[in-house]
Amino acid sequence: MRDKAKNNLSSISVENIKEYIKSSNPTYYNKMIISDAAEVKRTNFIYINYTSNYLNRFSKKVTFPLYGNVADNFKNFENSSNKSNPKQLFDSESILETLSSNYSIEGEQDTLATPDDFDYLIKAENDEVVSKQPLYYISERTSSWDCDPCGTEKYIQCDDFDCEGRHTWKCTNCAAKGQVICDTCGGDKKLDCRKCNGSKKLRCSKCGGDGQRVDKMDTLSAVSSSTRSSRIVKKRCGDCSGRGEIRCNNCSNGKVPCSTCSAQGKVICPECNGHKNIVCGKCYGDKNRYGLIDCPECKAMGRMAQISYVETKILQKSVDKLFNNNNELVNVAEDTVLKFADKSSQQEVVLKNFNEVFYKDYDEIVEDILKQIQNESDFIFDGYTNKVVREELFFQVIPCVQVQYKHMLTNTEQEVTILDFFNNPKLVIDGEVENQNSTLKDTGKKLGNFFGKLFKSKGFKQKEDTKKEIKLMIRLAKADGKIEDSEKVFLSSKITSLDMFTSIEKTDLFNMMDDSILPELEPDDVKFSSSDKFSEVFQNLQTMAAEDEDVDSSEQELLDKIKSLNN
């Protein structure tokens, strides 16, 4: 792990970067101009897989009635409380388990704790801290005593406000009569009729209270035979004799019997349920405990007890994270780099810290990172709060580099990135550089080409000359099977820009650079708008071939062929 990490910190030069790109993607490398003086941007990402065990000690106390099923167990604590050692090992933790499961009594913070309570050895086996640490109790604060509220009597007078230890007393609500006046009718036994509201009469439903109702419809002849009119004839209502009201048949003189008390005027007393006396439901009624309740303090045990103890917990913290020293690389996200992390490797122990054992083996590469993790977690190496007792670590250096290059054909400055340079390198190139999607502007260029070609415009001729010259220079650069940097620089200086070309034309040039076998040179490929223009282009080709101070035979052969085809 450490040797590999140190190797991954080795220097990376521009030449190293160029060699890797050339071997991994030679086709694209042929279009890249990387200066020997280019700045190498580098970020050493460090992957950390860290686990720590840390210790916390808590001073607690549990106060409880001395129940019969824990009394014998507690004797072991009391019998040892007079020994000289103030901290004693729990023989059994069953007493705490019984109090928790049977009575829901849990330990709470012991505010009387002193620093000395925490000072004892950490349990370890085979030179390793065990995860389950024993409990120690503080003998001087572990004891039992007579219950103060009941004075060992186990019971106290009933604390119900009405009872006050009487257990049974006369009902004051009904004056010990067992009945009370009905609240609904107030003792009158009757209520106003809801149907007639006590008026004894109801509105006649036949005539609607009018006293009259329709008898028949008469049709009378009008002056004109073409129109007729009707009149309504009414007569006195027979049901109400013309009074509009009838007698209520639901009540007697406007009253109905009270249903709550069954027309008795009284109901059973709700307090004593008719028994005239009240019996307290809280206290005992037997002879020995009459009017008494269980002592709420000791739960009728008569004695209380307390155990003061120290609990030790071994906790764990894990960190699986990528760290970097101020990443300056363009468009390189940590999530991308994290994919190169080796998450299957085993951790190594780098710290043991317990009792008289102290072993620390931090590598300087990650020492500051470990300190950062410890500070963020409030870890300490001494004491008993967040004390680190063990650390395990795997770390990996993931070197990532980036340099700027000029694209030979587009003449634009771009960034090329290599992730995890030494182990599992990955080349990252911006694919948008050569992405030549057709646009509205591109459509305009095509239209210009059409009319330019149609009318043999000067601009069209210049553009065609430039395109042919670029293609001849590409052929010449590839003639000897390798494209030297000097040739790329020369070609780039002559191109300056591809903005005049359509997306199809640009793609054609990119493909020509990528193709390993070029089509046969045709006479039309060397025909220019004028003989002067051809002479200028041919001179540029000769200069380009001599850029590396050695005109290869294959290059000379191509030059000769270009010249012969133009004649």
C-alpha positions in Angstrom: 0.0 0.0 0.0 2.7 2.5 1.0 5.2 1.6 -1.7 2.5 1.9 -4.3 1.3 5.2 -2.9 4.9 6.6 -3.0 5.3 5.4 -6.6 2.1 7.2 -7.5 3.6 10.5 -6.2 6.4 10.3 -8.8 6.9 13.2 -11.1 4.9 13.4 -14.3 6.4 15.5 -17.2 4.9 16.8 -20.4 6.9 14.2 -22.2 5.4 11.4 -20.1 1.9 12.7 -20.9 2.6 13.0 -24.6 4.0 9.4 -24.7 0.9 8.0 -23.0 -1.5 9.9 -25.3 0.5 8.8 -28.3 0.4 5.1 -27.3 -3.2 5.1 -26.1 -4.8 7.2 -28.8 -2.3 7.8 -31.7 -5.1 8.9 -34.1 -6.1 11.8 -31.9 -2.6 12.5 -30.8 -1.8 13.4 -34.5 -4.1 16.3 -34.2 -2.7 17.6 -30.9 0.0 20.2 -30.5 1.3 20.0 -26.9 4.1 22.5 -26.2 7.2 21.1 -24.3 6.8 24.1 -22.0 3.1 23.4 -21.3 2.1 23.6 -17.6 1.2 20.3 -16.1 -1.7 20.7 -13.7 -1.8 17.9 -11.2 -4.0 16.8 -8.4 -3.1 13.9 -6.2 -6.5 12.6 -5.0 -6.1 10.4 -1.9 -8.7 7.7 -1.3 -9.2 6.9 2.4 -10.8 3.8 3.8 -10.6 4.3 7.5 -12.1 2.6 10.6 -11.5 3.6 14.2 -12.6 2.1 17.5 -13.0 4.6 20.2 -13.9 4.4 23.9 -16.3 6.3 26.1 -16.9 5.8 29.8 -20.1 7.0 31.5 -20.8 7.2 35.3 -24.3 6.0 36.0 -26.5 5.1 38.9 -29.6 3.0 39.2 -31.9 3.6 42.2 -34.6 1.0 42.9 -36.9 -0.6 45.4 -35.3 -3.7 46.9 -37.5 -6.2 45.1 -37.4 -9.8 46.3 -36.1 -11.1 42.9 -33.1 -8.8 43.0 -32.5 -8.7 46.8 -30.2 -11.8 46.8 -28.2 -10.5 43.9 -27.8 -7.1 45.5 -26.3 -8.7 48.6 -23.2 -9.5 46.6 -22.7 -5.8 45.9 -23.3 -4.7 49.6 -21.1 -7.5 51.0 -18.2 -6.2 48.9 -18.9 -2.5 49.5 -16.6 -2.4 52.6 -13.5 -3.7 50.7 -10.6 -1.4 50.2 -10.9 -1.3 46.4 -13.4 1.5 45.6 -14.1 0.1 42.1 -15.4 -3.5 41.9 -16.1 -5.7 39.0 -19.7 -6.7 38.4 -20.0 -10.5 39.1 -23.2 -10.5 37.1 -25.1 -7.8 35.1 -28.4 -9.7 35.5 -29.6 -7.3 38.2 -29.6 -4.4 35.7 -31.3 -6.6 33.1 -34.0 -7.6 35.6 -34.7 -4.0 36.6 -34.9 -2.9 33.0 -37.1 -5.7 31.6 -39.4 -6.3 34.6 -39.7 -2.8 36.1 -38.5 -0.4 33.3 -35.9 1.1 35.6 -32.8 2.3 33.7 -29.5 3.8 34.8 -29.1 7.6 34.8 -26.2 9.9 35.1 -24.4 9.9 38.5 -23.6 13.5 39.2 -21.4 12.6 42.1 -18.8 10.9 39.8 -15.1 11.8 40.2 -12.3 11.5 37.6 -10.9 8.6 39.7 -14.1 6.5 38.9 -13.0 6.2 35.3 -9.4 5.2 35.9 -9.1 1.4 35.5 -7.7 -0.9 32.8 -9.4 -1.5 29.5 -10.2 -5.1 28.9 -8.1 -6.7 26.1 -7.5 -10.2 24.8 -4.7 -11.3 22.5 -3.4 -7.7 22.4 -6.8 -6.4 21.2 -9.5 -4.4 22.9 -12.7 -6.4 23.3 -15.9 -4.9 22.1 -17.9 -5.9 25.2 -16.3 -4.1 28.2 -17.2 -5.1 31.8 -19.0 -2.9 34.3 -17.4 -1.6 37.5 -19.4 -0.4 40.4 -18.3 2.3 42.9 -18.6 0.6 46.3 -18.8 3.8 48.4 -21.9 4.9 46.5 -23.6 1.5 46.4 -25.9 0.8 49.3 -29.4 0.1 50.6 -31.5 2.0 53.2 -34.9 2.0 54.9 -37.6 3.8 52.8 -38.1 7.3 54.2 -41.7 7.9 53.3 -43.1 4.7 54.8 -40.3 4.0 57.4 -40.1 0.3 56.3 -43.9 -0.1 56.8 -44.3 -0.5 53.1 -47.7 1.3 53.1 -48.8 4.9 53.6 -52.2 6.5 54.2 -54.3 6.8 51.0 -53.4 10.1 49.3 -56.8 10.5 47.5 -58.2 13.9 48.5 -61.7 12.6 49.3 -60.6 9.4 51.0 -57.8 10.6 53.3 -57.5 7.0 54.6 -61.2 6.5 55.4 -61.7 4.0 52.6 -65.5 4.2 53.0 -67.6 7.3 53.6 -71.1 8.6 53.1 -71.9 10.0 49.7 -72.2 13.8 49.9 -73.7 14.1 46.5 -77.0 12.4 47.5 -76.7 12.9 51.3 -76.5 9.1 51.6 -80.0 8.7 50.1 -78.9 6.9 47.0 -81.0 9.3 44.8 -80.7 12.8 43.5 -83.2 15.2 41.8 -83.4 14.6 38.0 -81.4 17.3 36.2 -83.6 17.0 33.1 -86.9 17.9 34.6 -85.7 19.5 37.8 -87.9 17.1 39.8 -91.1 18.1 38.1 -91.4 14.7 36.4 -92.8 16.3 33.2 -91.4 18.4 30.4 -92.9 20.8 27.8 -94.1 18.9 24.7 -91.5 19.4 21.9 -94.1 19.0 19.2 -96.3 21.9 20.3 -93.8 23.6 22.6 -96.3 23.4 25.4 -99.0 25.4 23.6 -101.3 22.3 23.3 -102.2 23.2 19.7 -100.7 22.6 16.3 -101.2 24.3 13.0 -103.8 22.5 10.8 -102.0 20.7 8.1 -105.0 20.5 5.7 -105.5 24.3 5.4 -102.0 25.4 6.4 -103.5 27.4 9.3 -105.7 29.5 7.0 -109.0 28.0 8.1 -110.1 27.6 4.5 -109.2 25.3 1.7 -109.9 25.1 -2.1 -113.3 23.5 -3.0 -113.3 23.6 -6.9 -112.3 25.7 -10.0 -115.0 27.5 -11.9 -114.6 28.6 -15.5 -116.5 31.8 -16.5 -117.3 33.0 -20.0 -115.6 36.2 -20.8 -116.7 39.0 -23.1 -114.8 37.6 -25.9 -115.3 33.9 -26.7 -111.6 33.7 -27.6 -110.5 34.2 -23.9 -111.5 32.5 -20.8 -110.8 33.1 -17.1 -111.0 31.0 -14.0 -111.8 31.7 -10.4 -110.9 29.8 -7.2 -113.7 28.9 -4.9 -112.8 28.2 -1.2 -114.8 26.9 1.8 -114.2 26.5 5.5 -111.8 23.8 6.5 -113.6 20.9 8.1 -110.6 19.5 10.0 -110.0 22.6 12.2 -113.6 24.1 11.8 -112.1 27.2 10.3 -109.8 27.9 13.3 -106.6 27.1 11.6 -105.4 25.0 14.6 -106.0 21.5 15.9 -105.4 20.0 19.3 -101.9 18.4 19.9 -102.3 14.6 20.3 -98.7 14.1 21.6 -99.1 15.6 25.1 -101.4 16.2 27.9 -102.1 19.8 28.5 -98.8 20.7 26.8 -96.7 18.4 29.0 -95.0 14.9 28.4 -93.5 12.5 31.0 -89.7 13.0 31.6 -88.0 9.9 30.1 -84.7 10.5 32.0 -86.3 9.8 35.4 -89.3 7.8 34.1 -91.5 10.6 35.5 -90.2 9.9 39.0 -88.5 13.2 39.5 -85.4 11.5 40.9 -82.5 9.4 39.5 -79.9 7.0 41.0 -77.0 9.0 42.4 -74.1 8.8 39.8 -71.4 9.2 42.6 -72.3 6.2 44.8 -74.5 4.4 42.2 -77.3 4.3 44.6 -75.3 2.6 47.4 -75.4 5.7 49.6 -71.7 5.2 50.5 -68.5 5.6 48.5 -65.7 3.0 48.6 -62.2 4.3 47.6 -60.9 2.4 44.6 -57.3 3.3 45.4 -56.6 2.0 48.9 -56.9 -1.4 50.5 -60.0 -2.4 52.5 -58.7 -5.4 54.4 -58.2 -5.3 58.2 -54.4 -4.9 58.2 -54.1 -2.4 55.4 -57.4 -0.6 55.7 -57.2 2.9 54.1 -53.6 2.4 53.1 -51.8 2.3 49.7 -48.5 0.8 48.5 -45.7 3.2 49.3 -44.9 4.8 45.9 -41.3 5.2 46.7 -40.3 1.7 47.6 -43.3 0.0 45.9 -44.2 -1.8 49.2 -40.8 -3.2 49.6 -39.8 -1.1 52.7 -36.2 -0.7 51.5 -34.4 1.1 48.7 -31.1 0.5 47.0 -28.7 2.1 44.7 -25.8 0.9 42.5 -23.3 3.5 41.2 -21.3 2.1 38.3 -19.2 3.0 35.3 -20.2 1.7 31.8 -17.6 1.5 29.0 -18.7 1.5 25.4 -16.5 0.7 22.4 -17.9 2.6 19.4 -16.8 2.6 15.7 -16.4 5.3 13.1 -15.8 4.7 9.4 -14.7 7.1 6.7 -14.8 6.1 3.0 -13.9 9.3 1.2 -11.7 11.0 -1.4 -9.5 13.9 -0.3 -7.6 16.3 -2.5 -5.2 19.2 -2.1 -7.2 21.9 -3.8 -8.3 20.4 -7.1 -7.4 22.8 -9.9 -8.3 20.4 -12.8 -11.0 21.6 -15.2 -14.1 19.5 -15.4 -12.8 16.7 -13.2 -15.4 15.8 -10.5 -14.6 13.8 -7.4 -17.3 11.2 -8.3 -15.4 10.4 -11.5 -12.1 10.0 -9.7 -13.7 7.9 -7.0 -14.4 5.2 -9.6 -10.6 4.4 -9.6 -10.6 3.8 -5.9 -9.7 0.2 -4.8 -12.5 -0.5 -2.3 -11.7 -4.2 -2.0 -8.2 -3.9 -0.4 -7.8 -4.8 3.3 -7.1 -2.2 5.9 -3.9 -2.2 7.9 -3.7 -1.4 11.6 -2.0 1.9 12.1 -2.8 2.6 15.8 -3.2 0.7 19.0 -3.7 2.8 22.2 -4.8 1.1 25.4 -3.4 0.5 28.9 0.4 0.3 28.4 0.1 -0.4 24.7 0.8 2.4 22.3 1.6 1.6 18.6 1.4 4.3 16.0 2.5 3.9 12.3 1.2 6.8 10.3 2.5 7.4 6.8 3.5 11.0 6.2 1.3 11.0 3.0 -1.9 10.7 5.1 -0.9 11.9 8.5 -2.5 15.3 8.0 -5.7 13.7 6.7 -5.9 11.4 9.8 -5.5 14.4 12.0 -8.4 16.1 10.2 -10.6 13.1 10.7 -9.7 13.0 14.4 -10.3 16.7 14.9 -13.7 16.5 13.2 -14.7 13.6 15.5 -13.3 15.2 18.7 -11.0 12.1 19.2 -8.3 12.2 21.9 -5.5 9.8 22.8 -5.8 10.2 26.6 -8.7 10.2 29.0 -12.0 8.3 28.6 -14.1 10.4 26.3 -13.8 9.7 22.6 -10.5 8.0 23.3 -9.1 6.3 20.1 -8.0 2.8 20.9 -7.5 1.4 17.4 -7.3 2.7 13.9 -7.2 0.7 10.6 -6.5 2.3 7.3 -6.2 1.7 3.6 -5.2 4.6 1.4 -4.5 5.1 -2.3 -3.0 8.0 -4.2 -4.8 8.6 -7.5 -2.7 11.1 -9.5 -4.6 13.0 -12.2 -2.9 15.4 -14.6 -4.1 17.9 -17.2 -2.3 19.9 -19.9 -3.5 22.4 -22.5 -3.1 21.6 -26.2 -3.9 23.2 -29.5 -6.1 21.3 -31.9 -4.2 21.2 -35.1 -7.2 21.6 -37.4 -9.5 23.8 -35.4 -6.7 25.9 -33.9 -8.6 26.0 -30.6 -7.0 25.7 -27.1 -8.3 22.6 -25.3 -7.6 20.6 -22.1 -6.6 16.9 -22.1 -6.8 14.9 -18.9 -5.3 11.6 -17.7 -6.9 10.1 -14.6 -5.0 7.7 -12.3 -1.9 8.1 -14.4 0.2 5.2 -13.1 -2.2 2.4 -12.2 -5.3 2.4 -14.5 -4.9 5.5 -16.6 -7.8 6.9 -18.5 -7.6 9.5 -21.2 -10.3 12.2 -21.1 -10.7 14.3 -24.3 -13.4 16.8 -24.9 -15.5 15.1 -27.6 -17.2 18.4 -28.5 -14.1 19.7 -30.2 -14.9 17.8 -33.4 -18.6 17.6 -33.0 -19.8 19.2 -36.2 -23.6 19.4 -35.9 -25.3 21.3 -38.7 -26.6 24.7 -37.7 -28.5 27.6 -39.3 -25.1 29.3 -39.9 -23.9 26.1 -41.6 -26.9 26.2 -43.9 -25.9 29.7 -44.9 -22.4 28.5 -45.8 -23.8 25.7 -48.0 -26.0 28.3 -49.8 -22.9 30.5 -50.2 -21.0 27.6 -51.6 -23.8 26.9 -54.1 -23.9 30.4 -55.5 -20.1 30.8 -55.3 -19.6 27.7 -57.3 -22.4 28.7 -59.8 -20.9 32.1 -60.4 -17.2 31.2 -59.9 -16.8 33.9 -57.2 -13.4 34.9 -55.9 -14.4 33.9 -52.4 -15.4 30.4 -53.5 -12.1 30.0 -55.4 -10.1 31.0 -52.3 -12.0 28.7 -50.1 -11.5 25.7 -52.5 -7.8 26.5 -52.8 -7.5 26.5 -49.0 -9.3 23.2 -48.6 -7.2 21.5 -51.2 -4.0 22.9 -49.6 -5.0 21.6 -46.2 -5.7 18.2 -47.6 -2.3 18.1 -49.4 -0.5 19.1 -46.2 -2.4 16.3 -44.3 -1.2 13.8 -47.0 2.3 15.1 -46.7 2.3 15.0 -42.9 1.1 11.3 -43.0 3.3 10.3 -45.9 6.2 8.8 -43.8 3.8 7.1 -41.3 4.4 9.6 -38.5 3.4 13.2 -37.9 6.1 15.2 -36.3 5.3 18.0 -33.9 7.0 20.5 -36.2 4.7 19.4 -39.0 1.7 19.8 -36.9 2.8 23.3 -35.9 3.4 24.3 -39.5 0.1 22.9 -40.6 -1.7 24.7 -37.8 -0.1 28.0 -38.7 -1.3 27.7 -42.2 -4.9 26.7 -41.3 -5.5 29.4 -38.7 -9.3 28.7 -38.7 -11.9 26.3 -40.2 -14.8 28.8 -39.8 -15.2 29.2 -43.5 -16.1 25.5 -43.9 -19.4 23.7 -43.4 -19.8 20.9 -40.9 -19.6 18.3 -43.6 -16.3 19.8 -44.9 -14.8 20.0 -41.4 -15.8 16.4 -40.7 -14.1 15.4 -44.0 -10.9 17.0 -42.9 -11.1 15.3 -39.4 -11.7 11.9 -41.0 -8.8 12.4 -43.4 -6.5 12.9 -40.3 -8.0 9.8 -38.7 -7.9 7.5 -41.7 -4.9 5.1 -41.8 -5.3 4.7 -45.6 -6.0 7.7 -47.8 -7.7 7.6 -51.2 -5.5 7.7 -54.3 -4.4 11.3 -55.2 -6.4 12.6 -58.2 -5.6 15.4 -60.7 -8.4 17.4 -59.4 -6.8 17.3 -55.9 -3.9 19.4 -57.1 -5.8 21.8 -59.4 -5.9 25.4 -58.0 -7.4 28.6 -59.2 -4.2 29.8 -60.8 -0.6 28.6 -61.5 0.7 31.2 -59.0 -1.5 29.8 -56.3 -0.2 26.3 -57.0 3.4 27.5 -56.9 2.6 29.1 -53.5 1.0 25.9 -52.2 3.8 23.8 -53.5 6.4 26.0 -51.9 4.6 25.6 -48.5 4.6 21.8 -49.0 8.3 21.8 -49.6 8.9 24.0 -46.5 6.7 21.7 -44.4 8.6 18.5 -45.6 11.9 20.1 -44.6 10.6 21.2 -41.1 12.2 18.2 -39.4 15.4 18.9 -41.4 15.1 15.6 -43.2 12.9 15.2 -46.3 11.8 11.5 -46.2 11.8 9.6 -49.5 8.0 9.0 -49.1 7.5 12.7 -48.7 9.6 13.5 -51.8 7.7 10.9 -53.7 4.4 12.6 -52.8 5.8 16.0 -53.8 6.9 14.7 -57.1 3.5 13.2 -57.7 1.7 16.4 -56.9 3.9 18.3 -59.3 3.4 15.8 -62.1 -0.4 15.7 -61.7 -0.6 19.5 -61.9 1.3 19.7 -65.2 
